[in-house]
């Protein structure tokens, strides 16, 4: 009997070959051609002098690119540039002798072209970039170098003497038509480095340029302030230029009518009034040059508010309010009944070295609005921004109340406590603020302490925290403790947190968190983020911080 063996390997190979031949006979699949991707940057737009380097990714199927340059977010186009390369240097040669302006914010967008125009990409916004400042001996003006009608111009003594100063309109970017022309006195040219330009119009943008002969040495932008208060206007009490008296402000307040403004001189120190206030009042410094603010100083006490008073407003504007220590000094610390104040406002102020800014207690004491705007707060003790103490003679519902609080465009540093109350509030708004070393880490202090118990421990209309930054608690004892208590109470308070960062060395104690805060975390600590937080220099050290343009007190933000 003969046995036949079947070898299946050749059969399998034959079947596989047939399958390949069958599929190879099908038509090759062709995908439809699509629009090019939008251009993207290899690196951020880079200014070099008054030129801009645009380094885009090299798109494989792009044959050329079109770039558009604008100064008003493309409402108008300054330049349209055609390029056959993805790397473009926008300079005077490329622009046929019409260079970009120095120190100017530009927007750039680009489109990639295919060999067939129907497949061109859509425009891609490549971002904003400011050209560098013209090389100059001029100093950039500080906030105190401009008033409503004058500008303080300073420069370094270097090279040829500065002989003249010219003022141009803010829109005259090529400096063609001077509005004002001043000669620097010959006797000052070799030794002088400062000049005050007079005769400007309030609330107006200018460019002030300096010259050595006919040679332009540089220019800076100024924007004059809104008109200063008229010293002769009704209700204005002007104590500038009088023989200095530490009690000058107190005496002026005592004599003033309800609703008056006390106008004081910049750089002068006065004692804070102590006689109980029973009228609306504004205390403000007049415009003037120099870094020092007018000061109200309190060695170891406070200003009071008279019992039974109904006051529309108490305003402090452009002042420094300084206490003698953090153990017993306040701005206000009344201990009487029946007070109603519509608004207490600190605007463009420095507040420091106090136990607390405001402490209120007793029956029927109501502050409708407590506002700190565009200010610097530093070295505040255990009574914080404000404290409403309990009333030993009655239930919490009859004690002192703050209904609304707003903290805006301000910096808070070295504070042992945030705020504390035994009653509900209506609203708390925190907008564009920088907080660091706030709430002592070694203690039982809080950012928000609502201690009135059920029915008296909420913010009825919620808490809003936007565009702000929080650094760590104040580890004043140098311990290993860095975590803090965020809140006490607030069981049914809505808390909205938007675009707000916390540094990595800022941590809540468990069960005391503020819901949603922060909305983003910076990966480094406060010393990595800011130049010198201990000395209240909150300029950004980390150039890569994502919130450098849009978060924190605007005075520290990176300006485009």
C-alpha positions as CSV (number, residue, x, y, z in Angstrom):
1,X,0.0,0.0,0.0
2,X,1.4,3.4,-1.0
3,X,0.8,6.4,1.4
4,X,0.8,9.9,-0.2
5,X,1.9,12.9,1.9
6,X,0.3,16.3,1.3
7,X,2.6,19.4,1.6
8,X,0.3,22.3,2.4
9,X,3.0,25.0,2.5
10,X,3.1,25.5,-1.3
11,X,-0.7,25.6,-1.3
12,X,-0.8,28.3,1.3
13,X,1.8,30.3,-0.5
14,X,-0.2,30.0,-3.7
15,X,-3.4,31.2,-2.1
16,X,-1.6,34.2,-0.5
17,X,-0.1,35.1,-3.8
18,X,-3.5,35.1,-5.5
19,X,-4.9,37.3,-2.8
20,X,-2.1,39.9,-3.3
21,X,-2.6,39.8,-7.0
22,X,-6.4,40.3,-6.7
23,X,-5.9,43.4,-4.4
24,X,-3.2,44.8,-6.5
25,X,-5.5,44.9,-9.4
26,X,-7.8,47.4,-7.5
27,X,-7.3,51.1,-8.3
28,X,-4.9,52.9,-6.0
29,X,-6.8,54.9,-3.3
30,X,-6.4,58.6,-3.8
31,X,-7.2,61.0,-0.9
32,X,-8.6,64.4,-1.8
33,X,-6.2,67.4,-1.4
34,X,-7.0,69.6,1.6
35,X,-6.2,73.1,2.8
36,X,-2.8,73.7,4.3
37,X,-2.4,73.9,8.1
38,X,-2.2,77.4,9.5
39,X,1.4,78.7,10.2
40,X,2.8,78.2,13.7
41,X,5.8,79.7,15.3
42,X,9.0,77.8,16.1
43,X,9.7,80.3,18.8
44,X,8.0,83.4,20.2
45,X,8.2,86.6,18.2
46,X,11.6,88.2,19.0
47,X,12.3,92.0,18.9
48,X,15.8,93.1,18.1
49,X,16.0,96.9,18.2
50,X,13.2,98.1,16.0
51,X,13.1,94.9,14.0
52,X,11.0,91.7,14.6
53,X,12.2,88.2,13.9
54,X,9.4,85.8,12.8
55,X,10.5,82.1,12.9
56,X,7.7,79.9,11.6
57,X,7.6,76.2,11.2
58,X,8.5,75.2,7.6
59,X,5.3,73.7,6.2
60,X,6.1,70.9,3.8
61,X,3.6,71.8,1.0
62,X,3.8,75.6,1.4
63,X,5.4,77.5,-1.5
64,X,5.3,80.9,0.1
65,X,3.9,83.0,3.0
66,X,2.1,86.3,3.4
67,X,2.6,88.2,6.7
68,X,0.5,91.2,7.8
69,X,1.7,93.7,10.5
70,X,-0.7,95.9,12.5
71,X,-0.7,98.2,15.5
72,X,-4.5,98.1,16.1
73,X,-5.3,94.4,16.1
74,X,-5.8,94.4,12.3
75,X,-8.3,97.1,12.1
76,X,-5.7,98.6,9.8
77,X,-2.7,96.9,8.2
78,X,0.7,98.7,8.4
79,X,2.6,96.3,6.1
80,X,1.9,93.3,3.9
81,X,5.0,91.1,3.4
82,X,5.4,88.3,0.8
83,X,8.0,85.8,1.6
84,X,9.2,82.5,0.1
85,X,10.7,81.4,3.4
86,X,9.4,80.6,6.8
87,X,12.0,82.8,8.5
88,X,11.4,86.5,8.2
89,X,13.2,89.5,9.6
90,X,11.0,92.5,9.5
91,X,13.5,95.4,9.2
92,X,13.9,98.7,7.2
93,X,15.5,96.8,4.3
94,X,12.5,94.5,4.0
95,X,10.2,97.5,4.3
96,X,11.9,99.5,1.7
97,X,13.4,102.1,4.0
98,X,10.3,102.6,6.2
99,X,11.3,101.0,9.5
100,X,9.1,99.8,12.3
101,X,8.7,102.3,15.2
102,X,10.7,101.8,18.3
103,X,9.0,100.8,21.5
104,X,5.8,100.0,19.8
105,X,3.4,97.0,20.2
106,X,2.7,95.2,16.9
107,X,0.5,92.3,16.0
108,X,1.5,89.8,13.3
109,X,-0.5,87.2,11.4
110,X,0.5,84.9,8.5
111,X,-1.0,82.7,5.8
112,X,0.6,79.8,4.0
113,X,0.2,79.5,0.2
114,X,0.0,76.2,-1.7
115,X,0.8,75.8,-5.4
116,X,-2.9,76.0,-6.0
117,X,-4.5,79.0,-4.2
118,X,-7.7,77.1,-3.3
119,X,-5.6,75.2,-0.8
120,X,-4.0,78.2,0.9
121,X,-4.3,78.1,4.7
122,X,-6.4,80.4,6.8
123,X,-4.7,83.3,8.6
124,X,-3.0,82.5,11.9
125,X,-2.5,85.1,14.5
126,X,1.1,84.8,15.6
127,X,0.8,87.1,18.6
128,X,1.9,90.5,19.9
129,X,5.4,91.8,20.2
130,X,6.8,95.2,21.3
131,X,9.9,96.5,19.5
132,X,12.7,97.5,21.8
133,X,13.1,101.0,23.3
134,X,15.3,103.4,21.4
135,X,18.8,103.4,22.9
136,X,18.7,106.5,25.2
137,X,20.0,108.2,28.3
138,X,16.4,109.1,29.2
139,X,14.9,107.4,32.3
140,X,11.5,105.9,32.1
141,X,9.1,108.0,34.1
142,X,7.6,106.7,37.4
143,X,4.0,107.2,38.3
144,X,5.0,110.2,40.4
145,X,6.8,111.9,37.5
146,X,3.7,113.3,36.0
147,X,0.8,115.5,37.1
148,X,-2.2,116.8,35.2
149,X,-0.2,119.7,33.7
150,X,3.5,118.9,34.0
151,X,6.1,116.1,33.5
152,X,9.3,115.5,35.4
153,X,12.0,114.5,32.8
154,X,15.3,112.9,34.0
155,X,18.3,111.5,32.2
156,X,21.8,110.1,32.8
157,X,24.7,112.4,32.2
158,X,26.5,110.6,29.3
159,X,27.9,111.8,26.0
160,X,27.1,115.2,24.7
161,X,25.2,117.7,26.9
162,X,21.4,117.8,26.6
163,X,20.5,121.2,25.2
164,X,16.8,121.1,24.5
165,X,13.5,119.3,25.2
166,X,10.6,119.0,22.8
167,X,7.1,117.8,23.4
168,X,5.2,115.9,20.7
169,X,1.6,114.6,20.5
170,X,1.3,110.9,21.5
171,X,0.1,110.1,17.9
172,X,3.1,111.8,16.3
173,X,5.2,108.7,16.2
174,X,7.8,110.1,13.8
175,X,8.3,113.1,16.0
176,X,7.7,115.6,13.1
177,X,5.8,118.5,14.8
178,X,6.8,119.6,18.2
179,X,4.0,121.1,20.3
180,X,6.4,122.7,22.9
181,X,10.1,123.4,22.8
182,X,12.3,124.1,25.9
183,X,15.9,125.1,26.0
184,X,18.0,123.6,28.9
185,X,19.8,126.5,30.5
186,X,23.4,126.7,29.5
187,X,24.6,126.7,33.1
188,X,22.7,123.4,33.7
189,X,23.7,121.5,30.6
190,X,26.9,120.0,31.9
191,X,25.6,119.2,35.4
192,X,21.8,119.0,35.1
193,X,20.0,115.8,34.5
194,X,16.4,116.9,35.3
195,X,13.8,119.3,33.9
196,X,10.1,119.9,34.6
197,X,8.0,120.4,31.5
198,X,5.1,122.7,32.2
199,X,2.0,123.7,30.2
200,X,0.6,120.3,29.4
201,X,-3.1,119.5,29.0
202,X,-4.7,117.1,31.5
203,X,-5.6,113.5,30.5
204,X,-3.5,113.7,27.3
205,X,-0.8,111.4,25.9
206,X,2.5,113.0,25.0
207,X,6.0,112.1,23.8
208,X,8.8,114.0,25.4
209,X,12.2,114.0,23.6
210,X,15.6,115.3,24.5
211,X,18.3,116.6,22.1
212,X,21.9,117.4,22.0
213,X,21.9,120.2,19.4
214,X,20.0,118.6,16.5
215,X,20.8,115.0,17.5
216,X,17.9,113.1,19.0
217,X,18.9,111.4,22.3
218,X,15.7,109.6,22.9
219,X,12.1,110.0,23.9
220,X,9.6,108.7,26.5
221,X,5.8,108.5,26.7
222,X,3.8,110.5,29.3
223,X,0.1,110.5,29.9
224,X,-1.0,113.4,32.1
225,X,-3.5,112.8,34.9
226,X,-7.1,113.9,34.9
227,X,-7.4,117.4,36.2
228,X,-6.3,117.9,39.8
229,X,-8.8,119.1,42.4
230,X,-9.3,122.8,42.3
231,X,-8.0,124.2,45.7
232,X,-10.5,127.0,45.4
233,X,-13.5,124.8,44.8
234,X,-16.3,124.7,47.4
235,X,-15.7,122.1,50.0
236,X,-11.9,122.0,49.5
237,X,-9.7,122.7,52.5
238,X,-6.2,123.3,51.2
239,X,-3.5,123.1,53.9
240,X,-0.5,123.0,51.6
241,X,2.1,125.7,52.1
242,X,1.0,126.5,55.6
243,X,3.4,126.5,58.6
244,X,3.9,122.8,59.3
245,X,1.8,121.5,62.2
246,X,1.7,117.7,62.9
247,X,-2.0,118.3,63.9
248,X,-2.7,120.1,60.6
249,X,-4.9,117.3,59.2
250,X,-6.8,116.8,62.5
251,X,-7.5,120.5,62.8
252,X,-8.7,120.7,59.2
253,X,-11.0,117.7,59.6
254,X,-12.4,119.1,62.9
255,X,-13.2,122.5,61.2
256,X,-14.4,121.1,57.9
257,X,-18.0,120.8,56.8
258,X,-19.6,117.5,56.0
259,X,-18.4,116.2,52.6
260,X,-15.2,118.3,52.5
261,X,-11.9,117.3,50.9
262,X,-8.7,118.0,52.9
263,X,-5.9,118.7,50.4
264,X,-2.4,118.0,51.7
265,X,1.1,118.2,50.3
266,X,2.9,115.3,49.0
267,X,5.9,114.1,51.1
268,X,4.6,115.7,54.3
269,X,4.0,113.7,57.5
270,X,1.0,114.4,59.7
271,X,-0.4,112.8,62.8
272,X,-3.6,110.8,62.2
273,X,-6.7,112.4,63.7
274,X,-8.0,110.8,66.9
275,X,-11.1,112.8,67.6
276,X,-14.2,110.7,66.7
277,X,-15.4,111.4,63.2
278,X,-19.0,112.3,62.5
279,X,-19.0,113.5,58.9
280,X,-18.1,112.5,55.4
281,X,-14.5,113.4,54.6
282,X,-11.9,112.9,51.9
283,X,-8.2,113.2,52.7
284,X,-6.0,113.3,49.6
285,X,-2.6,114.4,48.5
286,X,-2.4,117.0,45.8
287,X,-0.4,116.1,42.7
288,X,3.3,116.5,42.9
289,X,6.6,115.0,42.1
290,X,8.7,112.6,44.2
291,X,8.3,109.1,45.5
292,X,7.2,109.9,49.0
293,X,3.5,110.1,49.7
294,X,1.8,112.3,52.2
295,X,1.7,110.4,55.5
296,X,-0.8,110.0,58.2
297,X,1.0,108.5,61.2
298,X,-0.4,106.9,64.3
299,X,2.1,105.9,67.0
300,X,-0.1,103.6,69.0
301,X,-3.8,104.1,68.7
302,X,-6.5,104.8,66.2
303,X,-9.1,107.1,64.7
304,X,-12.6,106.7,66.1
305,X,-16.1,107.1,64.6
306,X,-18.6,108.9,66.7
307,X,-21.6,106.9,68.0
308,X,-24.9,107.7,66.4
309,X,-23.2,108.9,63.1
310,X,-24.5,108.4,59.6
311,X,-21.7,109.0,57.2
312,X,-21.7,108.7,53.4
313,X,-18.0,108.3,52.8
314,X,-14.5,108.3,54.3
315,X,-11.9,108.3,51.5
316,X,-8.2,108.2,51.7
317,X,-6.5,109.0,48.4
318,X,-2.8,108.8,47.5
319,X,-1.6,108.6,51.1
320,X,0.6,106.5,53.3
321,X,-1.2,105.4,56.5
322,X,1.4,104.1,58.9
323,X,1.1,102.7,62.4
324,X,3.8,102.6,65.1
325,X,3.6,98.8,65.6
326,X,1.6,95.6,64.8
327,X,0.3,95.2,68.3
328,X,-2.1,98.0,68.9
329,X,-2.5,100.4,66.0
330,X,-5.5,100.7,63.6
331,X,-6.9,103.2,61.2
332,X,-10.4,102.8,62.8
333,X,-11.3,101.1,66.0
334,X,-14.6,102.5,67.3
335,X,-16.3,100.9,70.3
336,X,-19.7,102.7,70.3
337,X,-23.2,101.9,69.1
338,X,-25.2,103.0,66.1
339,X,-22.8,103.8,63.3
340,X,-23.7,103.7,59.6
341,X,-21.0,104.4,57.0
342,X,-21.8,103.9,53.3
343,X,-18.1,103.6,52.2
344,X,-14.6,103.4,53.5
345,X,-12.2,103.5,50.6
346,X,-8.4,103.4,50.4
347,X,-7.2,104.4,46.9
348,X,-3.6,104.5,45.7
349,X,-2.5,104.2,49.3
350,X,0.2,102.5,51.3
351,X,-1.1,100.9,54.5
352,X,1.5,99.3,56.9
353,X,2.6,98.4,60.4
354,X,-0.8,98.0,62.1
355,X,-2.6,95.4,64.2
356,X,-5.5,95.8,61.8
357,X,-6.9,98.3,59.4
358,X,-10.4,98.4,60.9
359,X,-11.9,96.8,64.0
360,X,-15.6,97.4,64.7
361,X,-17.9,96.0,67.4
362,X,-21.0,96.9,69.5
363,X,-24.6,97.2,68.4
364,X,-25.9,98.4,65.0
365,X,-22.5,99.3,63.5
366,X,-22.7,98.9,59.7
367,X,-20.1,99.5,57.1
368,X,-21.8,99.1,53.7
369,X,-18.7,99.1,51.5
370,X,-15.1,98.5,52.5
371,X,-12.8,99.0,49.5
372,X,-9.0,98.8,49.0
373,X,-8.1,99.9,45.4
374,X,-4.7,100.2,43.7
375,X,-2.9,100.1,47.1
376,X,0.0,98.3,48.9
377,X,-0.7,96.7,52.3
378,X,2.1,95.3,54.4
379,X,2.9,94.3,58.0
380,X,-0.6,93.8,59.4
381,X,-1.2,91.9,62.6
382,X,-3.9,89.6,63.9
383,X,-6.9,91.8,63.2
384,X,-6.2,91.8,59.4
385,X,-8.0,93.8,56.8
386,X,-11.0,94.1,59.1
387,X,-12.4,92.4,62.1
388,X,-16.0,92.6,63.4
389,X,-15.8,91.5,67.0
390,X,-18.7,89.9,68.8
391,X,-21.0,91.9,71.1
392,X,-20.9,90.6,74.6
393,X,-24.3,92.2,75.3
394,X,-26.3,90.5,72.6
395,X,-26.5,87.8,69.9
396,X,-24.3,87.9,66.8
397,X,-27.1,89.3,64.7
398,X,-26.9,92.7,66.5
399,X,-23.1,93.1,66.2
400,X,-21.0,95.1,63.8
401,X,-21.2,94.2,60.1
402,X,-19.4,94.8,56.9
403,X,-21.7,94.2,54.0
404,X,-19.5,94.4,51.0
405,X,-15.7,94.3,50.5
406,X,-13.7,94.9,47.3
407,X,-9.9,94.4,47.0
408,X,-8.8,95.4,43.5
409,X,-5.4,96.0,41.8
410,X,-3.6,95.8,45.1
411,X,-0.7,93.9,46.8
412,X,-1.0,92.3,50.3
413,X,2.2,91.1,52.0
414,X,3.1,90.1,55.6
415,X,-0.3,89.8,57.1
416,X,-1.2,87.6,60.1
417,X,-4.9,87.4,59.3
418,X,-7.3,88.1,56.3
419,X,-10.7,89.1,57.6
420,X,-13.0,88.0,60.4
421,X,-16.7,88.6,61.1
422,X,-19.5,87.2,63.3
423,X,-22.1,88.2,60.7
424,X,-23.1,87.4,57.1
425,X,-21.7,89.6,54.4
426,X,-23.3,90.4,51.0
427,X,-20.3,90.1,48.8
428,X,-16.5,89.8,48.6
429,X,-14.7,90.7,45.4
430,X,-11.0,90.1,44.8
431,X,-9.8,91.3,41.4
432,X,-6.3,91.5,40.0
433,X,-4.4,91.3,43.4
434,X,-1.2,89.8,44.6
435,X,-1.1,88.1,48.0
436,X,2.0,86.6,49.6
437,X,2.9,85.9,53.2
438,X,-0.7,86.3,54.1
439,X,-2.0,84.4,57.2
440,X,0.6,83.3,59.8
441,X,1.3,79.6,59.3
442,X,2.2,78.9,62.9
443,X,-1.2,80.1,64.2
444,X,-4.9,79.3,63.9
445,X,-5.6,82.3,61.7
446,X,-7.6,82.3,58.4
447,X,-8.0,84.1,55.1
448,X,-11.8,84.3,55.7
449,X,-13.2,83.6,59.1
450,X,-17.0,83.6,59.4
451,X,-17.6,82.7,63.0
452,X,-21.2,83.6,63.7
453,X,-22.6,80.1,63.5
454,X,-25.5,78.8,61.6
455,X,-27.4,81.7,59.9
456,X,-24.6,84.2,60.4
457,X,-21.6,82.7,58.6
458,X,-22.0,83.1,54.8
459,X,-21.5,85.6,52.0
460,X,-25.0,85.9,50.6
461,X,-24.0,86.9,47.0
462,X,-20.8,84.9,47.0
463,X,-17.1,85.4,46.8
464,X,-15.4,86.3,43.5
465,X,-11.6,85.8,43.1
466,X,-10.3,86.7,39.6
467,X,-6.9,87.3,37.9
468,X,-5.0,87.1,41.1
469,X,-2.0,85.3,42.6
470,X,-1.5,83.7,46.0
471,X,1.9,83.0,47.5
472,X,2.5,81.0,50.7
473,X,1.4,81.9,54.2
474,X,3.6,84.0,56.4
475,X,6.1,81.7,58.1
476,X,7.3,84.5,60.4
477,X,8.7,82.0,63.0
478,X,10.8,80.2,60.4
479,X,9.2,76.8,61.3
480,X,8.7,73.9,59.0
481,X,4.9,74.8,58.9
482,X,3.9,76.3,55.6
483,X,0.2,75.4,55.4
484,X,-2.6,77.7,56.3
485,X,-6.3,77.8,57.1
486,X,-8.3,79.1,54.2
487,X,-11.8,79.5,55.7
488,X,-14.0,79.0,58.7
489,X,-17.7,78.9,58.0
490,X,-19.1,79.7,54.6
491,X,-21.1,76.4,54.4
492,X,-23.3,77.6,51.5
493,X,-21.3,80.4,50.0
494,X,-20.7,80.3,46.2
495,X,-17.0,80.9,45.5
496,X,-16.0,81.8,42.0
497,X,-12.3,81.5,41.1
498,X,-11.1,82.5,37.6
499,X,-7.5,82.8,36.3
500,X,-6.0,82.7,39.7
501,X,-2.7,81.1,40.6
502,X,-1.2,79.7,43.7
503,X,2.5,79.0,44.2
504,X,3.7,75.5,44.9
505,X,4.7,76.5,48.5
506,X,1.1,77.6,49.3
507,X,-1.0,74.8,50.9
508,X,-4.2,74.6,52.9
509,X,-4.7,72.6,56.1
510,X,-7.1,69.8,55.3
511,X,-10.8,70.7,55.9
512,X,-10.0,74.4,55.7
513,X,-9.6,74.7,51.9
514,X,-11.3,77.5,49.9
515,X,-13.1,75.6,47.2
516,X,-11.6,76.1,43.7
517,X,-8.6,78.2,45.0
518,X,-6.3,78.3,43.1
519,X,-7.6,77.6,39.7
520,X,-4.0,77.0,38.5
521,X,-0.8,76.1,40.3
522,X,2.6,77.6,39.5
523,X,5.1,74.8,39.8
524,X,7.7,76.8,41.7
525,X,7.7,78.7,45.0
526,X,7.4,82.4,45.6
527,X,11.1,83.0,45.4
528,X,11.2,81.4,41.9
529,X,8.2,83.5,40.7
530,X,9.0,87.0,42.1
531,X,12.1,89.1,42.3
532,X,12.1,89.7,46.1
533,X,8.8,89.0,47.9
534,X,10.2,89.6,51.3
535,X,10.9,93.2,50.3
536,X,7.6,93.5,48.4
537,X,9.2,93.4,44.9
538,X,6.7,91.3,43.0
539,X,8.1,91.9,39.6
540,X,8.2,88.5,37.9
541,X,11.5,86.7,38.0
542,X,10.3,83.7,36.0
543,X,9.9,85.0,32.4
544,X,8.1,81.8,31.5
545,X,5.2,82.3,34.0
546,X,2.0,81.8,32.0
547,X,0.1,84.5,34.0
548,X,2.7,87.3,33.7
549,X,0.5,89.4,31.5
550,X,-2.9,88.8,33.1
551,X,-2.7,88.0,36.8
552,X,-1.8,89.7,40.0
553,X,-1.6,93.4,40.8
554,X,-1.2,95.2,37.4
555,X,1.7,97.2,38.8
556,X,3.9,94.0,38.6
557,X,2.6,92.5,35.4
558,X,4.8,92.3,32.3
559,X,3.7,95.0,29.8
560,X,3.5,94.1,26.2
